[in-house]
Amino acid sequence: MSLKEDLGRRSPHLLQNIAISVFNTYQYRVRHGGNYQKYREYFSKFSDASLSEIESEQSNRLESFLNKSVVRSKWYSPYKDYQSLKDFPLLYKKDIIENLGTIVTVKEKDAVVNFTGGTTGASMKVLYTKDNVQERNALLDHFRAQYGYKLGKRCAWFSGKNIITERDLKKGICHKDDYVNRIRFFSTFHITDANFDVYWTAFCKFSPEYIVGFPSSVYELCAMAANRNLKIESKVSAFFPTAETLLPIHREVIQSVLGCKIADQYASSEGAPFILECIEGSLHIHPLTGVFEIINDNMQSTQAGEILVTSFTTEGTPLIRYRIGDRIALAPKEYSCACGSVFPVVKAIEGRSTDYISTPTNGKINYVNITNSTKGVAGIIQFQVIQNELEKVEVLIVTNNHFDKKQQEKFYHALSQRFGVDVLISIQVVDSIPKEKSGKFRVVKNNIKS
């Protein structure tokens, strides 16, 4: 944390809120200025387009994006004679970190600078054009408008900003407020059982109409509320998860406590194309934001696997066949969503390809499979699996009073079924589990990656 940020956090609470309100209002003017309205109309127009119209528009946008990239980016200039997308090499996070100056097409002073959270390693800087920022925000607002959201409605935000101090918590403060845009920003670093009353009081008093942010943080708060038989009394219209994979247990507990709709999405800080949940509950790739290539371990096309992303809204730092490290599974080609959209349907967002446990007999166990081990087990609020050796894992769990010896045995049995008899499982009940520097929570931490 910089000295400037530290001083800001220690200034009077009211002054911090005023500063946040002014800064956010400026940011929203940038995001909603320029061609923002044009893009709102663009996405509205194509929301009901035919398959042939969508494929034609995607093809045109891909060609335009690639042509601009090979002309404006030194990194891509050797590929001016490309014939198809597959003629371009894969782009890795390391490439962007080490060669940003060669990849970018804009000067930093003219760009919108963004940083990734660095959940699985070093944080990464990317440069957006203002026009691309406006397009991305136009799509998000178009998506959220289906649930009645618009800027200015009361919104609780749970993201990775470390915005409060221990002194704040002692005063009963766990948030900062944007008075102009009616947003309350909650710290995701201090949601513990000891701080529950502070968070729940501030949350309920604010009475948010909408919630945006990390699903693991909102789930933590709701799980603690459920353990106390509490539910929010005011109406929450929708929760829009960001930055993490939404798990079934997240959806179940959050909906039971808040009684709201949950509209999931996939994107990334560096600018990946979008996957958005429709009103019928299906996840759809938005083909006018980019191209998803799904590959297996042999780099061949498949229905479920790791993704390479090419994003049309990354003209400042072109992402072409970027190996982002996430996995998805497509629905069968014959599947037709009840919402009527022709956009491709995603069966599941499986999270990061590096989030797995290595086992001697059962191979790689994906973290989605690992999270399913809590099914039918009462009393687990949160857990994390840490692997430092091939034949041993440490499991940290935060529990409530429903977790007893019988529940621990059920949990242990479910884990051992997945990891196999050759993996020693050590379960430790703890008061809390530390988050990453980004404020995100990781279910799996594999420190061997074998």
C-alpha positions as CSV (number, residue, x, y, z in Angstrom):
1,M,0.0,0.0,0.0
2,S,1.4,3.4,-0.9
3,L,1.8,6.2,1.6
4,K,-0.9,8.2,-0.2
5,E,-3.3,5.3,0.1
6,D,-2.4,4.8,3.8
7,L,-2.9,8.5,4.6
8,G,-6.2,8.4,2.8
9,R,-7.4,5.5,4.9
10,R,-6.5,7.3,8.1
11,S,-8.2,10.6,7.2
12,P,-11.6,11.4,8.7
13,H,-14.4,9.1,7.6
14,L,-16.6,11.9,6.2
15,L,-13.6,13.3,4.2
16,Q,-12.9,9.9,2.7
17,N,-16.5,9.4,1.7
18,I,-16.6,12.8,0.0
19,A,-13.3,12.0,-1.9
20,I,-14.7,8.7,-3.0
21,S,-17.9,10.3,-4.2
22,V,-16.0,12.9,-6.2
23,F,-13.6,10.3,-7.7
24,N,-16.3,7.9,-8.6
25,T,-18.4,10.6,-10.3
26,Y,-15.4,11.5,-12.4
27,Q,-14.9,7.8,-13.3
28,Y,-18.5,7.4,-14.3
29,R,-18.3,10.4,-16.5
30,V,-15.5,8.8,-18.4
31,R,-17.2,5.4,-18.6
32,H,-20.6,6.9,-19.6
33,G,-19.2,9.6,-21.9
34,G,-18.1,9.4,-25.6
35,N,-19.8,6.5,-27.4
36,Y,-21.3,4.9,-24.4
37,Q,-24.9,5.6,-25.5
38,K,-24.1,4.5,-29.0
39,Y,-23.0,1.1,-27.6
40,R,-26.1,0.8,-25.4
41,E,-28.1,1.1,-28.6
42,Y,-25.8,-1.3,-30.4
43,F,-26.2,-4.1,-27.8
44,S,-29.9,-3.5,-27.6
45,K,-30.2,-3.8,-31.4
46,F,-28.3,-7.1,-31.6
47,S,-29.9,-8.7,-28.5
48,D,-32.7,-10.2,-30.7
49,A,-30.7,-10.6,-33.9
50,S,-30.7,-13.8,-36.0
51,L,-27.8,-16.3,-35.9
52,S,-26.6,-15.3,-39.4
53,E,-26.6,-11.6,-38.4
54,I,-24.7,-12.4,-35.2
55,E,-22.1,-14.5,-37.1
56,S,-21.7,-11.9,-39.7
57,E,-21.2,-9.1,-37.2
58,Q,-18.7,-11.1,-35.1
59,S,-16.7,-12.0,-38.2
60,N,-16.6,-8.3,-39.2
61,R,-15.6,-7.2,-35.7
62,L,-12.8,-9.9,-35.5
63,E,-11.4,-8.8,-38.9
64,S,-11.5,-5.1,-37.9
65,F,-9.8,-5.9,-34.5
66,L,-7.0,-8.0,-36.0
67,N,-6.3,-5.5,-38.8
68,K,-6.0,-2.7,-36.3
69,S,-3.8,-4.8,-34.0
70,V,-1.2,-5.8,-36.7
71,V,-0.9,-2.1,-37.8
72,R,-0.8,-0.4,-34.4
73,S,1.0,-2.9,-32.2
74,K,4.7,-3.7,-32.7
75,W,4.1,-7.1,-31.0
76,Y,1.6,-8.1,-33.7
77,S,3.2,-6.4,-36.7
78,P,5.0,-9.6,-37.9
79,Y,1.5,-11.1,-38.6
80,K,0.2,-8.6,-41.1
81,D,-0.2,-11.4,-43.7
82,Y,-2.4,-13.5,-41.4
83,Q,-5.2,-15.5,-43.0
84,S,-7.1,-16.5,-39.9
85,L,-7.1,-16.1,-36.2
86,K,-5.2,-19.3,-35.8
87,D,-2.2,-17.8,-37.6
88,F,-1.5,-15.7,-34.4
89,P,0.6,-17.1,-31.6
90,L,-0.7,-17.7,-28.1
91,L,-0.4,-14.7,-25.8
92,Y,0.6,-15.4,-22.1
93,K,0.4,-13.2,-19.0
94,K,4.2,-13.3,-18.9
95,D,4.3,-11.8,-22.4
96,I,2.1,-8.8,-21.3
97,I,4.1,-8.2,-18.1
98,E,7.5,-8.3,-19.8
99,N,6.6,-6.7,-23.2
100,L,3.7,-4.3,-22.4
101,G,5.5,-1.4,-24.2
102,T,5.7,-3.4,-27.4
103,I,2.1,-4.7,-27.2
104,V,0.2,-1.6,-26.5
105,T,-1.2,0.7,-29.2
106,V,-1.8,3.8,-27.0
107,K,0.3,6.1,-24.7
108,E,-0.4,5.7,-21.1
109,K,-1.3,9.4,-20.7
110,D,-4.2,8.9,-23.2
111,A,-5.4,5.5,-21.8
112,V,-7.4,4.2,-18.9
113,V,-4.9,2.2,-16.9
114,N,-6.1,-1.0,-15.2
115,F,-4.5,-3.6,-13.0
116,T,-5.4,-7.3,-12.5
117,G,-5.7,-8.5,-9.0
118,G,-2.7,-10.8,-9.0
119,T,-4.6,-13.7,-7.3
120,T,-2.4,-16.4,-8.7
121,G,0.8,-14.3,-9.1
122,A,2.1,-10.9,-10.1
123,S,-0.4,-8.1,-10.8
124,M,-0.5,-7.1,-14.4
125,K,-1.1,-3.7,-16.0
126,V,-3.1,-3.1,-19.1
127,L,-4.1,0.0,-21.1
128,Y,-7.6,0.5,-22.3
129,T,-8.8,3.1,-24.8
130,K,-11.6,5.2,-23.4
131,D,-13.8,4.0,-26.2
132,N,-13.3,0.4,-25.2
133,V,-14.1,1.2,-21.6
134,Q,-17.3,2.9,-22.6
135,E,-18.3,-0.2,-24.7
136,R,-17.6,-2.6,-21.9
137,N,-19.6,-0.5,-19.4
138,A,-22.4,-0.1,-21.9
139,L,-22.7,-3.9,-22.2
140,L,-22.6,-4.4,-18.4
141,D,-25.3,-1.8,-18.0
142,H,-27.4,-3.3,-20.8
143,F,-27.1,-6.7,-19.0
144,R,-27.9,-5.4,-15.5
145,A,-30.8,-3.3,-16.8
146,Q,-32.7,-6.6,-17.4
147,Y,-32.9,-6.8,-13.7
148,G,-33.9,-3.1,-13.2
149,Y,-30.5,-1.8,-12.3
150,K,-29.2,1.6,-13.3
151,L,-26.6,3.9,-11.8
152,G,-28.0,5.8,-8.8
153,K,-30.0,2.9,-7.3
154,R,-28.7,1.9,-3.9
155,C,-25.9,-0.7,-4.5
156,A,-23.7,-2.6,-2.0
157,W,-20.3,-3.3,-3.5
158,F,-17.9,-6.1,-2.2
159,S,-14.5,-5.9,-4.0
160,G,-10.8,-6.1,-3.3
161,K,-10.1,-2.6,-2.0
162,N,-8.6,-2.6,1.5
163,I,-10.5,0.5,2.5
164,I,-10.8,0.4,6.3
165,T,-8.5,0.1,9.3
166,E,-8.8,-1.7,12.7
167,R,-9.6,1.7,14.2
168,D,-12.6,1.9,11.8
169,L,-13.9,-1.5,12.9
170,K,-13.7,-0.5,16.6
171,K,-15.9,2.4,15.7
172,G,-18.4,0.1,13.9
173,I,-17.3,1.1,10.4
174,C,-16.7,-1.5,7.8
175,H,-17.4,0.5,4.6
176,K,-17.0,3.7,2.7
177,D,-19.9,5.5,0.9
178,D,-20.3,7.2,-2.4
179,Y,-23.0,9.7,-1.6
180,V,-23.5,10.9,-5.2
181,N,-24.0,7.5,-6.8
182,R,-25.5,5.8,-3.7
183,I,-22.9,3.0,-3.5
184,R,-21.7,1.5,-0.3
185,F,-18.3,-0.2,-0.6
186,F,-17.7,-2.9,1.9
187,S,-14.2,-4.2,2.8
188,T,-13.8,-7.8,1.9
189,F,-10.8,-8.3,4.2
190,H,-12.6,-8.1,7.5
191,I,-15.7,-10.3,7.1
192,T,-15.3,-12.6,10.2
193,D,-17.6,-13.9,12.8
194,A,-16.2,-11.4,15.3
195,N,-17.1,-8.5,13.0
196,F,-20.4,-9.9,11.8
197,D,-22.6,-7.5,13.8
198,V,-20.8,-4.5,12.4
199,Y,-21.2,-5.7,8.8
200,W,-24.8,-6.9,9.1
201,T,-25.9,-3.7,10.8
202,A,-24.3,-1.5,8.1
203,F,-25.6,-3.8,5.3
204,C,-29.2,-3.8,6.6
205,K,-29.3,-0.1,7.5
206,F,-28.2,0.7,3.9
207,S,-30.9,-1.5,2.5
208,P,-29.3,-2.1,-0.9
209,E,-31.5,-2.7,-3.9
210,Y,-28.5,-4.3,-5.8
211,I,-25.3,-6.0,-4.8
212,V,-22.1,-6.3,-6.9
213,G,-18.9,-8.1,-6.0
214,F,-17.0,-11.2,-4.9
215,P,-19.5,-14.1,-4.4
216,S,-17.3,-15.6,-1.7
217,S,-17.5,-12.4,0.4
218,V,-21.3,-12.1,0.1
219,Y,-21.7,-15.8,0.8
220,E,-19.6,-15.5,4.0
221,L,-21.8,-12.7,5.3
222,C,-25.0,-14.6,4.4
223,A,-23.7,-17.9,5.9
224,M,-23.1,-16.1,9.2
225,A,-26.5,-14.6,9.0
226,A,-28.1,-18.0,8.3
227,N,-26.4,-19.4,11.3
228,R,-28.1,-16.8,13.4
229,N,-31.5,-17.3,11.6
230,L,-31.3,-13.8,10.1
231,K,-32.6,-12.6,6.8
232,I,-32.6,-9.1,5.3
233,E,-36.0,-7.4,5.7
234,S,-35.7,-5.0,2.8
235,K,-36.0,-6.1,-0.8
236,V,-32.8,-6.9,-2.8
237,S,-33.6,-7.1,-6.5
238,A,-30.4,-8.8,-7.8
239,F,-26.8,-9.8,-7.0
240,F,-24.2,-9.5,-9.7
241,P,-21.2,-11.7,-8.9
242,T,-17.8,-10.6,-10.2
243,A,-14.2,-11.7,-10.3
244,E,-14.7,-15.2,-8.9
245,T,-16.5,-18.4,-9.9
246,L,-20.0,-18.5,-8.5
247,L,-20.4,-21.9,-6.7
248,P,-23.7,-23.7,-6.2
249,I,-23.4,-23.3,-2.4
250,H,-22.9,-19.5,-2.9
251,R,-26.1,-19.3,-4.9
252,E,-28.1,-21.4,-2.4
253,V,-27.1,-19.6,0.7
254,I,-27.2,-16.1,-0.7
255,Q,-30.7,-16.5,-2.2
256,S,-32.0,-18.0,1.0
257,V,-30.8,-15.0,3.1
258,L,-31.3,-12.2,0.7
259,G,-34.2,-13.6,-1.4
260,C,-32.8,-12.0,-4.6
261,K,-32.1,-13.1,-8.1
262,I,-28.5,-13.8,-9.0
263,A,-27.2,-12.9,-12.4
264,D,-23.7,-14.4,-13.0
265,Q,-21.1,-13.1,-15.4
266,Y,-17.6,-13.8,-16.7
267,A,-15.1,-11.3,-17.8
268,S,-11.7,-10.2,-16.5
269,S,-9.7,-7.1,-15.4
270,E,-7.4,-7.4,-18.4
271,G,-10.5,-7.4,-20.8
272,A,-11.7,-10.9,-21.6
273,P,-14.9,-11.2,-23.7
274,F,-18.2,-11.6,-21.7
275,I,-20.3,-14.6,-20.6
276,L,-23.6,-13.4,-19.1
277,E,-26.5,-15.2,-17.4
278,C,-29.9,-14.6,-19.0
279,I,-33.2,-14.3,-17.2
280,E,-33.8,-18.0,-17.7
281,G,-30.6,-18.9,-15.8
282,S,-28.4,-19.9,-18.7
283,L,-24.9,-18.6,-19.3
284,H,-24.4,-17.2,-22.8
285,I,-21.2,-16.2,-24.5
286,H,-21.6,-12.7,-25.9
287,P,-20.2,-13.2,-29.4
288,L,-19.9,-9.5,-30.2
289,T,-17.4,-9.0,-27.4
290,G,-14.9,-11.5,-28.7
291,V,-14.0,-15.1,-29.5
292,F,-13.6,-18.0,-27.1
293,E,-11.4,-20.9,-28.4
294,I,-11.8,-24.0,-26.1
295,I,-8.9,-26.3,-26.2
296,N,-7.8,-29.6,-24.6
297,D,-4.4,-30.6,-23.3
298,N,-3.3,-31.3,-26.9
299,M,-4.4,-27.8,-28.1
300,Q,-7.3,-29.3,-30.0
301,S,-10.8,-27.8,-30.1
302,T,-13.2,-29.4,-27.6
303,Q,-16.5,-28.8,-25.8
304,A,-15.0,-28.4,-22.4
305,G,-11.5,-27.2,-21.6
306,E,-9.2,-24.3,-21.2
307,I,-10.0,-21.1,-23.1
308,L,-8.0,-18.8,-25.3
309,V,-9.7,-15.4,-25.6
310,T,-9.6,-12.8,-28.3
311,S,-11.3,-9.6,-27.1
312,F,-12.7,-6.9,-29.3
313,T,-12.6,-4.3,-26.5
314,T,-8.8,-4.5,-25.9
315,E,-7.6,-2.3,-28.7
316,G,-5.2,-0.5,-26.2
317,T,-3.5,-3.8,-25.1
318,P,-4.7,-6.3,-27.8
319,L,-5.6,-9.7,-26.4
320,I,-5.3,-12.2,-29.2
321,R,-5.5,-15.9,-28.4
322,Y,-4.7,-14.9,-24.8
323,R,-4.2,-17.9,-22.5
324,I,-6.1,-16.5,-19.5
325,G,-6.0,-19.7,-17.5
326,D,-9.7,-20.3,-17.1
327,R,-11.9,-23.2,-18.1
328,I,-15.4,-23.5,-19.4
329,A,-17.7,-26.3,-20.7
330,L,-20.2,-25.6,-23.5
331,A,-23.7,-27.0,-23.5
332,P,-24.6,-29.5,-26.3
333,K,-24.9,-27.8,-29.7
334,E,-28.5,-28.9,-30.0
335,Y,-29.4,-27.1,-26.7
336,S,-31.8,-24.2,-27.1
337,C,-32.3,-21.7,-24.2
338,A,-35.8,-20.7,-23.3
339,C,-34.8,-17.1,-23.4
340,G,-34.7,-17.3,-27.2
341,S,-31.2,-16.0,-27.6
342,V,-29.0,-17.6,-30.3
343,F,-25.8,-16.8,-28.3
344,P,-23.8,-19.9,-27.5
345,V,-24.7,-21.5,-24.1
346,V,-22.1,-22.3,-21.5
347,K,-22.9,-25.3,-19.3
348,A,-20.4,-24.3,-16.6
349,I,-17.6,-21.8,-15.8
350,E,-15.1,-24.1,-14.2
351,G,-12.7,-21.5,-13.0
352,R,-8.9,-21.3,-13.3
353,S,-7.1,-24.2,-15.0
354,T,-4.5,-24.0,-12.2
355,D,-7.0,-24.6,-9.4
356,Y,-6.6,-28.3,-8.9
357,I,-5.1,-30.8,-6.5
358,S,-2.6,-33.3,-7.8
359,T,-3.0,-36.9,-6.7
360,P,-0.9,-40.1,-7.3
361,T,-3.8,-42.3,-8.3
362,N,-6.7,-40.0,-9.4
363,G,-4.7,-37.4,-11.3
364,K,-5.8,-33.7,-11.2
365,I,-8.9,-33.0,-9.1
366,N,-10.5,-29.7,-10.3
367,Y,-11.7,-27.3,-7.6
368,V,-15.3,-27.5,-8.7
369,N,-15.2,-31.2,-8.0
370,I,-13.5,-30.4,-4.6
371,T,-16.2,-27.9,-3.6
372,N,-18.9,-30.6,-4.2
373,S,-17.4,-32.5,-1.3
374,T,-19.4,-30.2,1.0
375,K,-22.8,-31.4,-0.3
376,G,-24.8,-32.9,2.5
377,V,-22.3,-31.7,5.1
378,A,-23.8,-29.3,7.7
379,G,-21.9,-26.5,9.4
380,I,-19.1,-25.6,6.9
381,I,-19.0,-21.9,6.2
382,Q,-15.8,-21.8,4.3
383,F,-12.9,-24.1,3.5
384,Q,-9.5,-24.1,1.7
385,V,-7.4,-27.0,0.5
386,I,-3.6,-26.4,0.5
387,Q,-1.2,-28.8,-1.1
388,N,2.6,-28.6,-0.6
389,E,3.3,-32.3,-1.2
390,L,1.9,-34.7,-3.7
391,E,0.7,-37.2,-1.1
392,K,-0.6,-34.7,1.5
393,V,-3.1,-31.9,1.7
394,E,-4.1,-29.5,4.5
395,V,-7.7,-28.5,4.8
396,L,-8.7,-25.4,6.7
397,I,-12.4,-25.0,7.6
398,V,-14.5,-22.3,9.2
399,T,-17.5,-23.8,10.8
400,N,-20.6,-23.0,12.8
401,N,-22.3,-24.9,15.7
402,H,-23.9,-27.4,13.3
403,F,-20.5,-28.9,12.5
404,D,-19.7,-31.9,14.7
405,K,-17.7,-35.1,14.6
406,K,-20.2,-36.8,12.3
407,Q,-20.1,-33.9,9.8
408,Q,-16.3,-33.9,9.9
409,E,-16.3,-37.6,9.1
410,K,-18.7,-37.1,6.2
411,F,-16.5,-34.3,4.8
412,Y,-13.4,-36.3,5.2
413,H,-15.0,-39.3,3.4
414,A,-16.1,-37.0,0.5
415,L,-12.6,-35.6,0.1
416,S,-10.9,-39.0,0.4
417,Q,-13.2,-40.3,-2.4
418,R,-11.9,-37.6,-4.7
419,F,-8.2,-37.6,-3.7
420,G,-7.7,-41.3,-3.2
421,V,-6.3,-43.4,-0.5
422,D,-2.7,-42.4,-1.2
423,V,-3.3,-38.8,-0.1
424,L,-3.1,-37.9,3.6
425,I,-5.8,-35.4,4.5
426,S,-5.3,-33.1,7.5
427,I,-8.4,-31.2,8.6
428,Q,-8.0,-28.1,10.8
429,V,-10.9,-26.0,12.2
430,V,-9.9,-22.3,12.2
431,D,-11.6,-19.0,13.1
432,S,-10.9,-17.5,9.6
433,I,-8.9,-18.1,6.4
434,P,-6.8,-15.3,5.0
435,K,-7.7,-13.9,1.6
436,E,-5.3,-13.1,-1.2
437,K,-3.9,-9.6,-1.6
438,S,-6.6,-8.9,-4.2
439,G,-9.3,-9.5,-1.6
440,K,-10.4,-12.7,-3.4
441,F,-10.7,-16.1,-1.7
442,R,-9.1,-19.2,-3.2
443,V,-10.6,-22.6,-2.4
444,V,-7.5,-24.4,-3.7
445,K,-3.9,-23.5,-3.3
446,N,-1.7,-26.0,-5.1
447,N,1.9,-25.1,-4.4
448,I,3.5,-28.0,-6.4
449,K,1.5,-27.9,-9.7
450,S,2.8,-31.3,-10.7
